[in-house]
Amino acid sequence: MNYILPLIIGFIAAFVGLLAPSMLNMTAAKTSIEKGKKAGILFSAGAASVVSIQAFIAVYFADKITPEIISFLGKIAFFVLMGLAFFFYSQARKKFKAEGKNKKGSTFLVGMGMSSLNMLAVPFYLAMAKLGQENWYMSLESPFRYIYVIGAVLGAFTLFSIYATFANAIAKKAQFIAKNINYILAGLFVALALVSGFKAIS
């Protein structure tokens, strides 16, 4: 079996899923500006560490899903993905502000705390795991599920670290980045919705 495939899928899932400027990655940038790059990297590590739990829960339940549930999810996937496309499109139409108070204490723990509030993470990683299983024949058995989790953690940490490392440049262009990335993500989810809709009716 291919050990690299689940690593790549997990990495891409986390990196793309967290790419648009949001509370987490902009806080990584803000922490780096206010407390230094080391603090920004520690925040990134804390936020990424929680991804390991979220992604593991996702692949655990992904492996337990019955064919009936998969069939049901396939039917509603079109509407869910179109909803996500509309969400990112609406975000692209808004003015983006990098907000958030300068939190005290360990930046690692702050990163963990903020990342744990991301309620959409588990269903997102579950959906990406099933997508990998159905379209690229990625196994969700051990040890491949753990490799997927490692990939997701590496993807999240890489993305957060980029925001922390290039904090000043990103902060200056946050409005431009947010608008254009959200348009790209909206288009991506439209494409995935169309693929899912086609598979559901075929």
C-alpha positions as CSV (number, residue, x, y, z in Angstrom):
1,M,0.0,0.0,0.0
2,N,1.0,3.6,-0.6
3,Y,2.2,5.2,2.6
4,I,2.8,8.6,1.0
5,L,-0.8,9.1,-0.3
6,P,-2.6,9.5,3.1
7,L,0.2,11.8,4.2
8,I,-0.3,14.0,1.1
9,I,-4.1,14.0,1.4
10,G,-4.0,14.9,5.1
11,F,-1.5,17.6,4.4
12,I,-3.5,19.2,1.6
13,A,-6.8,18.8,3.6
14,A,-5.4,20.8,6.5
15,F,-3.4,23.3,4.5
16,V,-6.3,24.2,2.1
17,G,-8.9,24.0,4.8
18,L,-7.1,26.6,6.9
19,L,-5.7,28.7,4.0
20,A,-8.2,31.6,4.1
21,P,-7.4,34.3,6.7
22,S,-9.3,33.4,9.8
23,M,-9.2,33.7,13.6
24,L,-6.5,31.1,13.9
25,N,-4.0,31.9,11.2
26,M,-4.4,35.7,11.6
27,T,-3.8,35.3,15.4
28,A,-0.6,33.4,14.5
29,A,0.5,36.4,12.5
30,K,-0.6,38.8,15.2
31,T,1.2,36.9,17.9
32,S,4.4,36.9,15.8
33,I,4.2,40.7,15.3
34,E,3.5,41.5,18.9
35,K,5.6,38.8,20.7
36,G,8.1,37.7,18.2
37,K,8.4,35.0,15.6
38,K,9.2,32.3,18.3
39,A,5.9,33.1,20.0
40,G,4.1,32.9,16.7
41,I,5.6,29.5,16.0
42,L,4.7,28.2,19.5
43,F,1.1,29.4,18.8
44,S,1.2,27.5,15.5
45,A,2.5,24.3,17.2
46,G,-0.3,24.5,19.8
47,A,-3.0,25.1,17.2
48,A,-1.6,22.2,15.1
49,S,-1.4,19.8,18.0
50,V,-5.2,20.0,18.4
51,V,-5.5,19.0,14.7
52,S,-4.1,15.6,15.6
53,I,-7.1,14.9,17.9
54,Q,-9.6,16.4,15.4
55,A,-8.2,14.4,12.5
56,F,-8.0,11.2,14.5
57,I,-11.6,11.4,15.6
58,A,-12.5,12.1,11.9
59,V,-10.7,9.0,10.5
60,Y,-11.9,6.8,13.4
61,F,-15.6,7.5,12.6
62,A,-14.9,7.6,8.8
63,D,-14.0,3.9,9.0
64,K,-17.2,3.1,10.9
65,I,-19.6,4.7,8.4
66,T,-21.9,2.2,6.8
67,P,-22.7,2.1,3.1
68,E,-26.2,3.4,3.8
69,I,-24.7,6.5,5.6
70,I,-22.2,6.9,2.7
71,S,-25.1,6.9,0.2
72,F,-27.0,9.4,2.3
73,L,-24.0,11.7,2.7
74,G,-23.4,11.5,-1.1
75,K,-26.9,12.8,-1.7
76,I,-26.6,15.8,0.6
77,A,-22.9,16.5,-0.2
78,F,-23.9,18.6,-3.2
79,F,-25.9,21.0,-1.0
80,V,-23.3,21.0,1.8
81,L,-20.5,21.9,-0.6
82,M,-22.6,24.5,-2.4
83,G,-23.3,26.0,1.1
84,L,-19.6,26.2,1.8
85,A,-19.0,27.8,-1.6
86,F,-21.6,30.4,-0.8
87,F,-20.0,31.0,2.6
88,F,-16.6,31.6,1.2
89,Y,-18.0,33.8,-1.6
90,S,-19.9,35.9,1.0
91,Q,-16.7,36.2,3.0
92,A,-14.9,37.4,-0.1
93,R,-17.4,40.2,-0.5
94,K,-16.8,41.5,3.0
95,K,-14.0,43.6,4.3
96,F,-11.6,41.6,6.3
97,K,-10.2,42.8,9.7
98,A,-7.5,41.1,11.6
99,E,-9.0,41.3,15.0
100,G,-8.4,39.7,18.3
101,K,-7.1,40.7,21.7
102,N,-3.5,40.1,22.7
103,K,-3.9,37.1,25.0
104,K,-1.6,36.6,27.9
105,G,0.0,33.4,29.0
106,S,1.6,30.5,27.0
107,T,1.2,31.1,23.3
108,F,1.3,27.3,22.9
109,L,-1.7,26.8,25.2
110,V,-3.5,29.8,23.6
111,G,-3.1,28.1,20.2
112,M,-4.5,24.9,21.6
113,G,-7.4,26.7,23.1
114,M,-8.3,28.6,20.0
115,S,-7.9,25.6,17.7
116,S,-10.2,23.5,19.9
117,L,-13.0,26.0,19.3
118,N,-13.0,25.1,15.6
119,M,-16.2,23.0,15.5
120,L,-16.1,22.4,11.7
121,A,-12.7,20.7,11.8
122,V,-13.8,17.1,12.6
123,P,-16.5,16.9,9.9
124,F,-14.2,18.5,7.4
125,Y,-11.3,16.0,8.0
126,L,-13.9,13.2,7.9
127,A,-15.2,14.4,4.6
128,M,-11.7,14.7,3.1
129,A,-10.7,11.2,4.4
130,K,-13.8,9.7,2.7
131,L,-13.0,11.7,-0.4
132,G,-9.5,10.2,-0.4
133,Q,-10.8,6.7,0.2
134,E,-13.4,6.8,-2.6
135,N,-11.5,8.7,-5.3
136,W,-7.8,7.8,-4.6
137,Y,-8.2,4.5,-2.9
138,M,-6.7,5.7,0.4
139,S,-7.0,3.1,3.1
140,L,-8.4,4.1,6.4
141,E,-7.0,1.1,8.2
142,S,-4.0,1.3,10.5
143,P,-1.3,2.5,10.0
144,F,-2.6,4.6,7.1
145,R,-5.2,6.5,9.3
146,Y,-2.3,7.6,11.5
147,I,-0.3,8.7,8.5
148,Y,-3.3,10.8,7.4
149,V,-3.4,12.4,10.9
150,I,0.3,13.2,10.7
151,G,-0.2,14.8,7.3
152,A,-3.0,16.9,8.7
153,V,-0.9,18.1,11.6
154,L,2.1,18.9,9.3
155,G,-0.3,20.8,6.9
156,A,-1.8,22.8,9.7
157,F,1.6,23.6,11.3
158,T,3.1,24.6,7.9
159,L,0.2,26.9,7.2
160,F,0.2,28.6,10.6
161,S,4.0,28.9,10.5
162,I,3.8,30.7,7.1
163,Y,1.4,33.2,8.6
164,A,3.7,33.6,11.6
165,T,6.9,33.9,9.6
166,F,5.5,36.4,7.0
167,A,3.3,38.1,9.6
168,N,4.1,41.7,8.6
169,A,3.6,41.2,4.9
170,I,0.4,39.2,5.4
171,A,-1.1,41.8,7.9
172,K,-0.6,44.6,5.3
173,K,-2.3,42.6,2.6
174,A,-4.9,40.7,4.7
175,Q,-7.8,42.3,2.9
176,F,-6.5,41.4,-0.6
177,I,-5.5,37.9,0.5
178,A,-8.8,37.2,2.2
179,K,-10.9,38.3,-0.7
180,N,-9.0,36.4,-3.4
181,I,-8.4,33.2,-1.4
182,N,-12.1,33.1,-0.5
183,Y,-13.0,33.4,-4.2
184,I,-10.7,30.5,-5.0
185,L,-12.1,28.4,-2.2
186,A,-15.6,29.2,-3.3
187,G,-14.8,28.0,-6.8
188,L,-13.1,24.8,-5.4
189,F,-16.2,23.9,-3.4
190,V,-18.4,24.5,-6.4
191,A,-16.3,22.1,-8.4
192,L,-16.4,19.5,-5.6
193,A,-20.2,19.9,-5.4
194,L,-20.6,19.3,-9.1
195,V,-18.5,16.2,-8.9
196,S,-20.5,14.9,-5.9
197,G,-23.8,15.7,-7.6
198,F,-22.7,13.9,-10.7
199,K,-21.7,10.8,-8.7
200,A,-25.0,10.9,-6.8
201,I,-27.1,10.7,-9.9
202,S,-25.0,8.4,-11.9
